Amino acid sequence: MSRLGELIAEFCPDGVEYKSLSEILTIKNGSDYKHLGSGDIPVYGSGGIMTYVDRYVYDRPSVLIPRKGSIDKLYYVDGPFWNVDTIFYTEIDTTQVLPKYVYYCLQHEHLEQYNTAGGVPSLTQAVLNKVKIPVPPLEVQSEIVRILDNFTKLTVELQERLTAELTARKKQYEYYRDKLLTFDVHGGEICDFQWRTLSGIATFTYGYTAKAQDAGNTRFIRITDITEDGCLCPVDGKFIDLTDESKKYLLKKGDLLLARTGATYGKTLYVPNDEPAVYASFLIKIDLDNSLILNRYYWHFSKSSIYWTQAEKYVSKGGQQQFNSGAVGRVVVPVPPLPVQQRIVNVLDNFDAICTDLKIDLPAEIEARQKQYEFYRDALLTFAATGEIIADRQTDRQTDRQKIGRASCRER
């Protein structure tokens, strides 16, 4: 039997009493903090820590419950804090319950089910006070908290380890990418190559002007659809219906699109497939002379420090940043022979694939761990109420008496 099982058998063999929150804690409103000076006391709102002030409203462990908005996002606070009026704080009777145990119970309870509003989700003190949680003896609560704390710690450590691995691989990719693309400079590959201006090896075409739609027969690629890594965002796509005019802007796999304006200027997309897609007017299609330079090679170059140093130099800085065809045409590109370009592409594609796999594995692993945590949390916090076990035992004893009685009759 596990340590928790032993404690339950010892301290609550007949089940666990369920108590309403009003019996074990007091729910209190927050208030404005703007009259306070700056300091090191965190101010909590429904979205987390907002700022820091010089005074606290409560200085003992507490569970904070959002009153509006993300009402399922709870906070456990074990030091002094201030909270605003979009979030409740709790004064907990620690002779009955451990604050961290209450936190885990309310996670298990899924407070969003108690939403009382039709618009922005909200909770009230009256509703929360009626919520019931199991209240086993403190010894049992302490063991449950220990188990869930350890599980949470292991989950965080795994996430940190995977994130560190991804960061290391990305830095390794960036290092080799920049080294490969400098050739005989800074220890790169020694070979014959030429610096060519982009305007001398490419033509540029501005995109199609249309209103993006939630549905249509053709993907409408916008600047916001290009990720930081120069890939096509797989979610939240917009569409248009293809016309004779928009057909002129259809894309094919391997085409290159450049974001020419705003904070995303300079990012370059390598179109990943042949699914019907048209590019929007804030994008420029770059058509390279493939007898001189490979599209995939240029795409890797467009993520290098060599490229971005030039992009930052040539972009117009007045008002909204503009990186038009005149500016991008001034960018110089190291152009080695095609076989060398292909070797570089092969190496960098392998690194890129490793980074992509890690980016996919990271959220998937975190989600799996979260589900595992929720399963064990819910299992640990599911108790039979005291009356249920007593009733079951009475039923069992009655059944046993009936069996004995029937057996005695047969013997007679």
Secondary structure, DSSP 8 states (H G I E B T S, - for coil): --HHHHHHHHH-TT-B-EEEHHHHEEEE-----TTS-EEEEEEEETTEEEEEES--SB-S-EEEEESBSSTT--EEE-S-BEE-TTEEEEEE-TTT--HHHHHHHHHHHTGGGG---SSS-B--HHHHHH-EEE---HHHHHHHHHHHHHHHHHHHHHHHHHHHHHHHHHHHHHHHHHHHTTTTSTT------EEEEHHHHEEEEE-B----BSS-SEEEE-GGGB-TTS-B-SSS-EEE---TTGGGGB--TT-EEEE-BGGGTT-EEE--S-S-EEEBTTEEEEEE-TTT--HHHHHHHTTSHHHHHHHHHHSB-SSS-B--HHHHTT-EEEE--HHHHHHHHHHHHHHHHHHHHHHHHHHHHHHHHHHHHHHHHHHHT---BHHHHHHHHHHHHHHHHHHHHHHHHHH-
